[in-house]
Amino acid sequence: MGHNLSGMIRSFLLILALSTCYLTAAPPDLQARVELLEKNYVEIKEHLDAKIIDLETKVGQLEAKIEKQDSLLAVLEKGHEPLKDNVAINRPRRQIATRRTCQEIMDTNTSYPSGMYWIDPDGQGIGDPPIRVHCDMQVAEANGDNWKWDPVKGTTSILHDSESKMDIGNCTEPGCYSRQIKYYASDSQIRALIQLSKNCALKLKYDCRNSPLNYNGTAYAWYNDKDGKRETFSGSPCDNLDDEKYYRLHSIYNRDQLPVTRLHFSNPLKGSFQYKVTPLRCHGKAKTEAKTETKTEAETEMKTEAETEAMPRSCEDLRQMGHTLNGIYSVRGDKQIETVFCQFDKRYVERGYQTWIGYVDVKSLPTYFNVNRFNSFNSTGVAIPFDVESVNVGNAMNLKTGIFTAPRDGTYFFSFNGLGVVDPTKERGYVILNLYLNAKQAGRTFQEEWDTTRSIFRPLIIQSTLKLKANDRVWLEILNGATSGYLYDDGFSYTRFTGFMLDEEFAMPK
């Protein structure tokens, strides 16, 4: 296509030259026409040049797509034989246990070869269907460009559509080349695999010449993490702009960023830039969050990984350690060994996934409230009323009287915050605020100022945890005699009172 366009341009130039010779002695009006013709020629040439660049870019993109298809075909061919050899563990049937990672597959039999396998990171029989991944079962030798990442036994590789070499073309605006990475696995399964693994990484290999990722303080390239947050590249040799061709391998190990969801590049100086991306690779077993009580930092450091995993603290710890059968387990509590029932055929966020045995975690009447005032209040010796309730589940808080009445025996938490102000005309100004339980003081906050010439505003805060019997009453009031200070509010709701039931006490049947 480019060759034909060049021939057309040469023919046009020849015609223009002959016309110029013929019209050398022409009258002024003909000379003006020749100049107009020359101007039109320049515009046509620029348009054709742009067309050539556009067509060449499209040809490059088509070649990249062909390479991608060849890469996918090679992967499928690579995984064909191992699949035949390991039907018993690969096939995602409900009657056959599907392992969660390649590490778990290798642990069942170290003789399994590398290849394509089915795994189910979020748990068999729950969540999303199993996914097909590539498992590196043996220590592989890195090739010449170190493209094979971390040759570790039991590595799980999630494939995607951006593994073949890509050319970003000649777009010049920051991030104008944008490509989404489409993984051959669901988001839920990818998150589960990352959570189960000790280490995960994605690597980006690129070749560049006069194509900076950062130029004159502007980022021309970046990537989006799992949440879509923008992350920039730094320290790239491509930014040197010395007409050398550079090779770069950029690694992304941060688990909070993986998987990378989209890439953005640019070619502001119209150099050259090609890239490709490794599969998302994970290996090893994640440590559980289990902790053992130790007396010194030295004792803590002496704990081995096996000791840590031997003392799970929850059903999720047990799941990460490989347990999949529903049943009763012993886990380490804050003060003693406790018993839980784990229902592993549910997701960890579902109700019933973990149930503590011998512990009542049910409230027969949920109780919590949050109320506030919009106006100042200076009355003493009376319960402080409130203007509005943002929430009042259980209706235990009376908005108008400002009194909370406990509906059940149990442990409750209360929190108050307000803004106190004192009268600047007094030698000593103060305001005292008390929290009362059945007319007995259960909490106090105060503000005191001396020799002030202006109003001084200070926060007043009370927090208290109380054991209450049914029908016990709790309220707030300004102490009698504190007439030189008051609660200030001007419509911005500085005065708030919050409370909720922590635990409910149940009477055991006789």
C-alpha positions in Angstrom: 0.0 0.0 0.0 2.8 2.4 0.9 4.6 1.7 -2.4 1.5 2.5 -4.5 1.0 5.8 -2.6 4.6 6.8 -3.2 4.2 6.2 -6.9 1.0 8.4 -7.0 2.9 11.2 -5.3 5.8 11.1 -7.9 3.3 11.2 -10.8 1.6 14.2 -9.2 5.0 16.0 -8.8 5.8 15.4 -12.5 2.5 16.9 -13.6 3.0 19.8 -11.4 6.5 20.4 -12.8 5.3 20.3 -16.4 2.5 22.7 -15.5 5.0 25.1 -13.9 7.2 25.1 -17.1 4.2 25.7 -19.3 2.9 28.6 -17.3 6.3 30.3 -16.6 5.4 33.2 -18.9 1.7 33.1 -18.1 -0.3 36.1 -17.0 -0.6 37.0 -13.3 -3.9 35.3 -12.9 -2.5 32.0 -14.2 0.5 32.4 -11.9 -1.9 32.7 -8.9 -3.6 29.5 -10.0 -0.2 27.7 -10.0 0.5 28.9 -6.5 -2.9 27.6 -5.4 -2.1 24.3 -7.0 1.2 24.1 -5.1 -0.6 24.8 -1.9 -3.1 22.1 -2.6 -0.3 19.7 -3.4 1.3 20.3 0.1 -2.0 19.6 1.8 -2.6 16.4 -0.2 1.0 15.1 0.5 0.6 15.7 4.3 -2.8 13.8 4.2 -1.3 10.9 2.2 1.7 10.7 4.6 -0.7 10.5 7.6 -2.6 7.8 5.8 0.6 5.8 5.3 1.4 6.0 9.0 -2.1 5.0 10.0 -2.0 1.9 7.6 1.4 0.9 8.9 0.2 1.0 12.5 -2.8 -1.2 11.6 -0.6 -3.7 9.9 1.5 -3.8 13.1 -1.6 -4.4 15.2 -2.7 -7.2 12.9 0.7 -8.8 13.2 0.5 -8.6 17.0 -2.9 -10.3 16.9 -1.5 -13.1 14.8 1.3 -13.6 17.3 -1.2 -13.7 20.2 -3.2 -16.4 18.4 0.0 -18.4 17.8 0.8 -18.0 21.5 -2.6 -19.2 22.7 -2.3 -22.2 20.3 1.1 -23.1 21.7 -0.3 -23.0 25.2 -3.2 -25.3 24.4 -0.8 -27.7 22.6 1.5 -27.6 25.6 -1.3 -28.5 28.0 -2.8 -31.3 25.9 -0.7 -34.2 27.0 -0.5 -33.5 30.8 -4.3 -33.3 30.8 -4.5 -36.8 29.4 -2.0 -38.1 32.0 -3.8 -36.6 34.9 -7.5 -36.9 34.2 -8.2 -38.1 37.7 -7.2 -34.7 39.3 -7.7 -32.3 36.4 -11.4 -32.9 35.5 -13.7 -30.5 37.4 -16.3 -33.1 38.5 -18.1 -32.8 41.8 -17.3 -36.5 42.7 -13.5 -35.8 42.4 -11.7 -33.5 44.7 -10.5 -30.4 42.8 -7.4 -28.9 44.4 -7.2 -25.2 45.1 -3.7 -24.5 43.8 -0.9 -26.1 41.8 1.0 -26.4 45.1 -1.8 -28.6 46.5 -1.8 -30.7 43.4 2.0 -31.2 43.6 1.7 -32.1 47.3 -0.7 -35.0 46.5 1.9 -36.5 44.1 5.3 -35.0 43.3 5.6 -37.0 40.1 2.9 -35.0 38.2 4.4 -33.2 35.2 4.0 -29.5 34.3 1.0 -28.7 32.2 -2.6 -27.5 32.2 -4.7 -28.4 35.2 -8.1 -27.6 36.7 -8.1 -25.9 40.1 -10.8 -24.3 42.3 -9.2 -21.6 44.6 -12.5 -20.4 46.2 -13.4 -23.9 47.2 -15.0 -26.9 45.6 -18.7 -26.8 45.3 -19.0 -23.1 46.2 -18.4 -19.8 44.5 -17.3 -19.7 40.9 -16.6 -22.8 38.7 -13.1 -24.2 38.6 -10.5 -22.5 36.3 -7.9 -24.0 34.0 -4.3 -22.9 34.7 -0.8 -23.8 33.9 1.2 -25.6 36.7 5.0 -25.6 36.9 5.7 -28.8 38.8 9.4 -28.9 38.3 12.2 -26.3 38.8 12.5 -24.9 35.3 15.6 -23.3 33.9 15.2 -19.6 33.0 15.7 -18.8 29.3 18.1 -16.2 27.9 16.0 -13.1 28.7 14.9 -14.3 32.1 11.3 -14.4 30.8 10.5 -17.4 32.9 9.6 -16.0 36.3 10.9 -17.5 39.5 11.4 -21.2 38.7 9.6 -22.5 41.8 7.9 -25.9 42.1 4.1 -25.8 42.3 3.7 -22.4 40.6 0.2 -21.6 39.4 0.0 -19.4 36.3 -3.3 -17.7 35.3 -3.1 -17.0 31.6 -4.6 -13.9 29.8 -4.9 -12.3 26.4 -1.9 -10.0 26.6 1.0 -12.5 26.6 2.1 -12.0 23.0 4.3 -9.1 21.9 2.4 -5.8 21.2 3.4 -2.6 19.5 1.8 0.6 20.9 2.1 2.5 17.6 2.7 6.3 17.3 0.0 7.9 19.5 1.6 10.9 21.4 -0.8 11.9 24.2 -0.2 10.5 27.7 -1.7 7.1 28.1 -3.3 7.2 24.6 -2.6 3.5 24.0 -4.8 1.6 26.5 -5.3 -2.1 26.7 -7.4 -4.1 29.2 -5.9 -7.4 30.5 -8.5 -10.1 30.3 -7.6 -13.1 32.5 -8.9 -16.6 31.8 -10.4 -16.7 35.3 -13.0 -14.9 37.3 -12.1 -12.0 39.7 -13.3 -14.1 42.6 -11.0 -17.0 41.7 -8.1 -14.7 41.2 -8.5 -13.1 44.6 -8.9 -16.5 46.3 -5.6 -17.7 44.6 -3.7 -14.6 45.7 -5.0 -15.0 49.3 -4.0 -18.7 49.4 -0.5 -18.1 48.0 2.7 -16.9 49.7 3.9 -14.8 46.7 2.3 -13.6 43.5 3.7 -11.5 40.7 3.1 -10.1 37.2 6.0 -9.1 35.0 6.0 -6.7 32.1 8.8 -6.9 29.5 9.2 -4.1 27.0 11.7 -2.9 24.4 12.0 0.8 23.7 13.9 3.4 21.8 13.3 7.2 22.2 9.9 6.3 23.8 10.0 7.6 27.4 7.5 6.5 30.0 8.1 9.8 31.8 9.1 13.0 30.0 9.5 16.6 31.3 7.7 15.8 34.5 4.8 14.2 32.8 3.9 10.5 33.1 3.1 9.1 29.7 2.6 5.5 30.9 0.9 3.8 33.9 -1.1 0.8 34.8 -4.3 0.2 36.8 -4.4 -2.1 39.8 -7.2 -4.5 40.8 -9.3 -1.6 42.1 -8.6 0.6 39.1 -6.1 2.8 41.0 -3.4 4.4 38.8 0.2 3.3 39.4 3.1 4.9 37.4 6.4 3.4 36.2 9.7 4.9 37.6 13.4 4.5 36.8 12.9 3.3 33.3 16.0 3.4 31.0 13.6 4.5 28.2 13.6 8.0 29.8 17.3 8.5 28.8 16.5 9.5 25.2 19.9 8.6 23.9 18.8 6.7 20.8 19.7 3.4 22.3 17.4 0.4 22.3 16.6 -0.8 25.8 15.2 -4.0 27.3 13.4 -3.7 30.6 11.6 -6.2 32.9 9.2 -4.5 35.3 7.9 -6.7 38.2 4.7 -6.1 40.2 4.8 -8.0 43.4 2.4 -5.9 45.6 -0.5 -8.2 46.5 -2.7 -5.1 47.1 -2.3 -4.1 43.4 -2.7 -7.6 41.8 -4.1 -8.4 39.4 -3.2 -5.6 37.1 -6.3 -4.8 35.0 -5.2 -2.3 32.4 -2.0 -0.9 30.7 -1.5 2.7 29.4 1.4 3.7 27.1 2.3 6.6 24.8 5.0 7.4 22.2 5.4 11.1 22.5 8.6 11.3 20.4 7.5 8.7 17.8 10.2 6.3 18.7 9.5 2.5 19.1 7.9 0.6 22.0 6.9 -3.1 22.1 5.8 -5.0 25.2 4.4 -8.3 26.5 3.1 -9.5 29.9 3.7 -12.7 31.8 0.8 -14.7 33.2 -0.2 -13.9 36.8 2.0 -16.4 38.8 1.5 -17.5 42.4 3.4 -20.0 44.5 3.8 -21.2 48.0 1.2 -21.3 50.9 0.1 -18.1 52.6 0.7 -17.9 56.3 -2.4 -17.8 58.5 -3.1 -14.9 60.8 -2.8 -17.2 63.7 -0.8 -15.9 66.6 0.6 -17.5 69.8 1.0 -15.8 73.1 4.7 -15.1 73.8 6.4 -13.2 76.6 9.3 -11.7 74.6 10.1 -10.5 71.1 12.8 -13.2 70.9 10.3 -15.9 71.6 8.1 -14.4 68.9 10.9 -14.5 66.4 11.7 -18.2 67.3 8.2 -19.3 66.1 8.4 -21.4 63.0 6.0 -21.3 60.1 4.8 -24.8 61.1 4.1 -23.6 64.7 2.1 -20.6 63.3 0.0 -22.8 61.0 -0.6 -25.3 63.8 -2.6 -22.8 65.8 -5.4 -21.5 63.6 -7.6 -18.8 65.0 -10.7 -19.1 62.7 -12.3 -21.2 60.0 -10.6 -19.0 57.4 -7.2 -19.9 58.8 -8.3 -23.6 58.6 -9.4 -23.2 55.0 -6.1 -21.6 54.0 -4.3 -24.6 55.7 -6.2 -26.9 53.3 -9.2 -28.0 55.4 -12.4 -28.5 53.2 -14.7 -30.8 55.2 -17.5 -29.3 57.2 -17.2 -30.0 60.9 -16.2 -29.0 64.4 -12.6 -27.8 64.9 -10.5 -26.4 67.7 -9.0 -23.0 67.3 -7.0 -20.7 69.4 -9.0 -17.9 71.1 -7.7 -14.9 72.9 -7.5 -16.6 76.3 -8.1 -20.3 75.6 -8.7 -23.0 73.0 -12.2 -22.6 71.6 -14.5 -24.7 69.4 -16.1 -23.7 66.1 -18.2 -25.3 63.5 -16.9 -24.5 60.0 -19.2 -24.9 57.0 -16.7 -24.8 54.1 -19.2 -25.2 51.4 -20.2 -21.6 52.0 -18.2 -18.5 51.2 -16.4 -16.9 54.2 -18.6 -13.8 54.0 -21.8 -15.9 54.2 -23.8 -16.3 57.4 -23.1 -19.7 58.9 -19.6 -20.1 57.5 -18.2 -20.0 61.1 -20.3 -20.7 64.2 -18.7 -20.6 67.7 -19.8 -23.5 69.9 -20.9 -22.6 73.4 -21.0 -18.9 72.6 -24.2 -17.0 72.1 -23.7 -14.5 69.3 -27.4 -13.6 68.9 -29.3 -10.6 70.2 -33.0 -11.2 70.7 -33.6 -7.5 70.3 -30.8 -5.5 68.4 -30.4 -2.1 70.1 -28.4 0.9 68.9 -29.0 4.6 68.4 -27.4 7.9 67.3 -29.1 11.2 68.1 -28.0 14.8 67.9 -29.0 18.5 68.6 -29.1 21.5 66.3 -29.3 24.2 69.0 -27.3 25.3 72.1 -28.5 24.0 75.5 -27.8 25.6 79.0 -30.4 24.1 81.3 -29.0 22.4 84.4 -30.2 19.4 86.4 -32.4 18.0 83.6 -31.8 15.3 80.9 -30.5 16.8 77.7 -33.2 16.3 75.0 -32.3 15.8 71.3 -33.7 17.1 68.0 -33.1 14.3 65.5 -32.3 10.6 65.4 -30.3 9.2 62.5 -30.9 5.7 63.8 -32.8 4.2 66.7 -33.1 0.5 66.3 -35.1 -1.0 69.1 -36.6 2.4 70.0 -34.8 2.3 73.4 -33.8 6.0 73.1 -36.5 8.6 73.8 -35.6 11.6 71.6 -37.7 14.2 73.5 -36.8 13.2 77.1 -33.2 12.3 76.2 -33.4 9.1 78.3 -32.3 5.7 77.1 -34.1 2.7 78.7 -32.3 -0.7 78.4 -34.7 -3.3 76.9 -32.6 -6.4 78.0 -29.9 -7.3 80.5 -26.5 -6.9 78.9 -23.4 -4.8 78.3 -23.9 -1.5 76.5 -21.5 1.1 75.2 -22.3 4.9 75.2 -20.4 7.8 73.6 -21.1 11.5 73.7 -19.3 14.4 72.0 -20.2 18.1 72.2 -18.8 21.6 72.1 -18.5 23.5 75.4 -18.3 27.3 75.7 -17.8 29.5 78.8 -18.9 33.1 79.6 -15.9 35.5 79.1 -17.2 38.0 81.6 -16.7 35.7 84.6 -13.4 35.4 86.5 -13.8 31.6 86.4 -16.0 29.9 83.8 -16.8 26.2 83.6 -19.3 23.7 82.4 -19.6 20.1 83.8 -21.5 17.4 81.9 -22.4 14.1 83.7 -23.6 10.7 82.3 -26.1 9.2 84.7 -27.2 5.6 85.3 -30.4 5.6 87.3 -29.5 9.0 88.9 -26.0 7.9 89.8 -23.0 9.4 88.0 -21.4 7.0 85.5 -19.2 9.4 83.6 -18.1 13.0 83.5 -16.5 15.6 81.2 -15.8 19.3 82.0 -14.3 22.5 80.7 -12.8 25.2 82.9 -11.4 28.6 82.0 -9.9 31.5 84.1 -9.6 35.2 83.4 -10.8 35.0 79.8 -11.6 38.0 77.6 -13.3 36.0 74.9 -15.5 32.9 74.5 -13.4 29.7 74.4 -14.8 26.6 72.7 -13.5 23.1 73.7 -14.7 19.6 72.9 -16.6 17.6 75.6 -16.3 13.9 75.3 -17.6 10.9 77.4 -17.3 7.2 76.6 -18.5 4.5 78.9 -19.2 0.8 78.9 -22.0 -0.2 81.4 -23.6 -3.4 82.5 -27.4 -2.7 82.6 -30.4 -4.6 83.8 -33.7 -4.4 81.8 -35.4 -1.0 82.4 -32.2 0.7 83.6 -32.1 4.3 82.5 -29.2 6.3 81.1 -29.1 10.1 80.3 -26.9 13.2 80.1 -27.2 16.5 82.0 -25.3 19.7 82.8 -24.4 19.8 86.5 -26.3 22.2 88.7 -24.4 25.4 89.4 -22.4 25.3 86.1 -24.2 28.4 84.9 -21.2 30.1 83.4 -20.9 27.5 80.6 -23.2 25.6 78.3 -23.3 23.3 75.2 -22.9 25.2 72.0 -24.5 24.4 68.7 -25.5 26.6 65.7 -27.2 24.1 63.4 -24.1 22.1 62.5 -24.9 19.3 65.0 -21.8 19.4 67.2 -23.8 17.6 70.0 -24.2 13.8 69.4 -25.1 10.9 71.7 -24.6 7.3 70.6 -25.1 3.9 72.2 -25.5 0.2 71.4 -25.7 -3.2 73.0 -22.4 -5.1 73.0 -23.6 -8.4 74.5 -26.9 -9.6 75.7 -27.2 -11.7 78.9 -29.6 -14.6 78.6 -31.2 -16.1 81.7 -30.6 -19.9 81.9 -33.7 -22.0 82.2 -34.2 -23.6 85.6 
